[in-house]
């Protein structure tokens, strides 16, 4: 007797963001911006804005010190599985996909949900896996051009 055919799948592991070494000028620029915004807050006598500037600066500095986490991903015929806890997305809940190139070796897979108010699932992929993932997904979902939001581009720019 022959065994039933197993589902085909693709797996990869990648860091959430590219690992970046921060130069001294990055920290100087953040602190200069903080001082300018705090000066503006004092000039406007806006205490709440000053608190916001301090908290936002702290968050940017904290996030810039974090090492990116590594995640594992698996695409099967029916689902998209994220991480070791195996959080699973049913591929039928997505309307289409696209792969966007931010830089030469920085690609992201966008899985766009059918429901309008659900966020796009964004996943970094290795450049070597790009064609393999495209050929795998085109059998399941259509590929449509999808542009990243301004927030996506800005977060890539500052490296968070």
C-alpha positions in Angstrom: 0.0 0.0 0.0 1.2 3.5 -0.8 1.1 6.2 1.8 -1.1 9.3 1.1 0.8 12.1 -0.5 2.1 14.6 2.1 1.3 18.3 1.8 4.0 20.4 0.1 5.5 23.1 2.2 8.2 25.8 2.4 10.0 26.7 5.6 12.5 29.4 6.5 13.8 31.2 9.5 14.8 34.9 9.5 15.3 37.9 11.8 12.4 40.2 12.2 14.5 43.1 11.0 18.0 43.5 9.6 20.6 43.7 12.3 22.1 47.2 12.3 25.0 48.7 14.2 24.1 52.2 15.4 26.8 54.8 14.9 27.4 57.6 17.3 25.8 60.1 14.9 22.5 58.3 15.2 22.4 58.9 19.0 23.6 62.5 18.5 20.8 63.1 16.0 18.1 61.6 18.3 19.3 63.7 21.2 19.5 66.9 19.1 15.9 66.3 17.8 14.8 65.8 21.4 16.4 69.0 22.6 14.9 71.0 19.7 11.4 69.5 20.4 11.8 70.1 24.2 12.8 73.7 23.5 9.7 74.1 21.3 7.6 72.6 24.1 9.0 75.0 26.7 8.5 78.0 24.3 4.9 77.0 23.7 4.5 76.2 27.5 3.2 72.8 26.6 4.1 70.4 29.4 2.3 67.4 27.9 4.2 67.8 24.6 7.4 67.9 26.5 6.5 64.6 28.3 5.6 63.1 25.0 9.0 64.1 23.4 10.8 62.5 26.4 8.8 59.3 26.2 9.1 59.0 22.4 12.9 59.5 22.6 13.2 56.9 25.3 11.2 54.4 23.1 13.3 55.1 20.0 16.5 54.7 22.0 15.2 51.5 23.7 14.1 49.9 20.4 17.3 50.8 18.7 19.2 48.7 21.3 17.1 45.6 20.8 18.6 42.7 18.9 16.1 41.4 16.3 14.3 38.2 17.1 14.5 35.2 14.8 11.2 33.7 13.7 10.5 30.5 11.7 7.8 30.4 9.0 6.1 27.6 7.1 3.9 27.9 4.1 1.7 24.9 3.3 -1.1 24.3 0.8 -3.7 25.5 3.3 -2.0 27.7 5.9 0.8 30.0 6.9 2.4 29.1 10.2 4.4 31.6 12.2 6.9 30.7 14.9 7.4 27.8 17.2 4.0 28.2 18.9 2.6 27.6 15.4 0.2 30.5 15.1 -1.6 29.6 11.9 -3.3 31.7 9.3 -5.6 30.0 6.8 -4.5 31.0 3.3 -8.1 31.2 2.2 -8.5 34.2 4.4 -6.1 36.2 2.2 -7.2 37.9 -1.0 -3.7 38.2 -2.6 0.0 38.4 -2.0 3.0 40.4 -3.1 6.7 40.5 -2.5 8.1 44.0 -2.0 11.8 44.9 -2.4 12.9 47.6 0.1 16.6 47.4 -0.7 18.9 45.1 -2.7 18.7 42.2 -0.2 15.7 43.1 1.8 12.4 41.5 0.6 9.1 41.2 2.4 6.1 39.0 1.7 2.8 40.8 2.0 -0.3 38.6 2.6 -3.3 40.9 2.2 -6.5 39.7 4.1 -9.9 39.6 2.5 -11.4 41.6 5.4 -10.8 45.3 4.9 -9.8 46.3 8.5 -7.4 43.5 9.2 -3.7 44.3 8.9 -1.5 43.0 6.2 0.7 40.2 7.3 4.3 41.2 6.5 7.2 38.7 6.6 10.8 39.2 5.7 12.2 36.6 3.3 15.6 35.7 2.1 16.4 36.9 -1.5 17.3 33.3 -2.4 13.8 32.1 -1.4 11.9 34.8 -3.3 11.3 32.8 -6.5 10.5 29.6 -4.6 7.9 31.4 -2.5 6.3 33.2 -5.5 6.0 29.9 -7.5 4.5 28.2 -4.4 2.0 30.9 -3.7 0.8 31.6 -7.2 -0.9 28.2 -7.2 -2.9 29.3 -4.2 -3.3 33.1 -4.3 -3.1 35.7 -7.0 -0.2 38.2 -7.0 -1.2 41.8 -7.0 1.0 44.9 -6.6 0.9 46.1 -2.9 2.7 49.1 -1.7 4.0 49.4 1.9 2.6 52.2 4.1 4.5 55.3 5.0 4.9 53.9 8.5 6.4 50.7 7.1 9.0 52.7 5.1 9.8 55.0 8.0 10.3 52.1 10.4 12.7 50.5 7.9 14.5 53.7 7.6 15.2 54.1 11.3 15.7 50.4 11.7 12.9 49.3 14.1 
